[in-house]
Amino acid sequence: MGTVAVDHEQRLPLGMGEVWQAKRLASVEVQFLAEAHHGAAILSRLSAAGEGALAHVIVREEDEKELARLATAWVPREPAPAR
């Protein structure tokens, strides 16, 4: 995992997230590089890294310090079985 070109950036308060409805996480690779403290604002940056793959970079907003790099792979969520 090296430097990635950013396609999207979103500011997220720590502890918040988005629930993915159409896809499910198939795999994740994480490199923790630095820490953030309670109350810090972080930026989540991502870019497409191939079919169903995303490259993520998490940075501390105040100084742009890279906190983590992630590589995720997503696959379509299978429909729930009929009841």
C-alpha positions as CSV (number, residue, x, y, z in Angstrom):
1,M,0.0,0.0,0.0
2,G,1.6,3.2,-1.1
3,T,0.4,6.8,-1.7
4,V,-3.0,6.9,-3.5
5,A,-4.6,9.6,-5.6
6,V,-7.7,10.8,-3.8
7,D,-11.1,10.6,-5.6
8,H,-13.2,11.5,-2.5
9,E,-12.7,13.1,0.9
10,Q,-15.2,13.2,3.8
11,R,-14.8,14.6,7.3
12,L,-16.0,12.1,9.9
13,P,-16.3,12.6,13.6
14,L,-14.7,9.6,15.4
15,G,-17.2,6.9,16.1
16,M,-19.5,7.6,13.2
17,G,-19.8,5.5,10.1
18,E,-22.0,4.6,7.2
19,V,-23.8,1.3,6.8
20,W,-23.3,-0.3,3.4
21,Q,-26.6,-1.6,2.0
22,A,-25.7,-3.0,-1.5
23,K,-22.3,-4.6,-0.8
24,R,-20.5,-6.4,2.0
25,L,-16.9,-6.3,3.0
26,A,-15.0,-9.3,1.7
27,S,-11.5,-8.3,3.0
28,V,-9.6,-5.5,4.7
29,E,-5.9,-4.8,5.1
30,V,-4.9,-2.1,7.6
31,Q,-1.7,-0.2,8.3
32,F,-1.8,1.9,11.5
33,L,0.7,4.7,11.2
34,A,-0.2,7.2,14.0
35,E,-2.8,8.1,16.6
36,A,-5.6,10.6,17.1
37,H,-6.9,11.7,20.4
38,H,-10.5,12.3,21.6
39,G,-12.0,15.4,20.0
40,A,-9.7,15.3,17.0
41,A,-11.2,15.7,13.6
42,I,-10.1,13.2,10.9
43,L,-10.5,13.1,7.2
44,S,-11.3,9.9,5.3
45,R,-10.0,9.8,1.8
46,L,-10.7,7.1,-0.7
47,S,-10.1,6.1,-4.3
48,A,-11.0,3.3,-6.5
49,A,-8.3,0.6,-6.7
50,G,-9.8,-1.8,-9.1
51,E,-13.1,-3.8,-9.5
52,G,-14.8,-3.8,-6.0
53,A,-11.6,-2.5,-4.4
54,L,-11.0,0.8,-2.5
55,A,-7.8,2.4,-1.1
56,H,-8.4,4.5,2.0
57,V,-6.3,7.0,3.8
58,I,-7.2,8.4,7.2
59,V,-5.6,11.7,8.1
60,R,-5.7,14.1,11.1
61,E,-7.4,17.3,9.8
62,E,-5.3,19.8,11.8
63,D,-1.9,18.7,10.4
64,E,-2.7,16.3,7.6
65,K,-0.8,13.6,9.4
66,E,-1.5,10.2,7.9
67,L,-3.0,8.0,10.6
68,A,-3.9,4.8,8.7
69,R,-4.0,3.2,5.2
70,L,-6.5,0.6,4.3
71,A,-7.3,-1.6,1.3
72,T,-10.8,-3.0,1.2
73,A,-12.5,-5.4,-1.2
74,W,-16.3,-5.3,-1.6
75,V,-18.7,-7.9,-3.1
76,P,-22.4,-7.6,-3.8
77,R,-24.6,-8.4,-0.8
78,E,-26.7,-11.5,-1.5
79,P,-30.5,-10.9,-1.1
80,A,-32.0,-12.0,2.1
81,P,-33.8,-15.4,1.9
82,A,-37.5,-15.3,1.5
83,R,-39.4,-16.1,4.7
